[in-house]
Amino acid sequence: MNITIISVGKFKESYWREAAAEYEKRLGPYIKLTIHELIEESFGKDDPAEITKAKEAEKILKHIPDRSFVIALDEHGTEFSSVGFSEFLDKKTADGTHVVFVIGGPRGLHAAILERADATISFSQLTFPHQMMRVFLLEQLYRAITIMHGKSYHY
């Protein structure tokens, strides 16, 4: 299974980095995981969000491989149970399709990314910091993989 995570913004706190590293290690035996950390655009409180998101979208699009299945993380996307997410991921990767997850920056994802996405998923209607969202995604990927492999991991 080949999975890429494109994430706008780097971890600022060591605890996010450590949590992500733990799940990346756990995923290692099961999948080929690539992570692209993109530098988030700086902005002031009066700067239009669409300009910031458009600049970040340009960077994101450069990292999306051709013929990959793109999943944008967005609060308005489809919500899954852990088992449902596992089944969804299993179907999308069964034929060797490269799956790319996209996590936006503090201002979210530009419409160009949502249009490019083959699916949009949400982990909650709540808004989370993008660093936390990456850890949540890695944990849910690990949970999905363990479900696919019939391993016990609290689901």
Secondary structure, DSSP 8 states (H G I E B T S, - for coil): -EEEEEEES---SHHHHHHHHHHHHHHTTT-EEEEEEE------TTS-HHHHHHHHHHHHHHTS-TT-EEEEEEEEEEE--HHHHHHHHHHHHTT---EEEEE-BTTB--HHHHHH-SEEEES-SS---HHHHHHHHHHHHHHHHHHHTT--S--
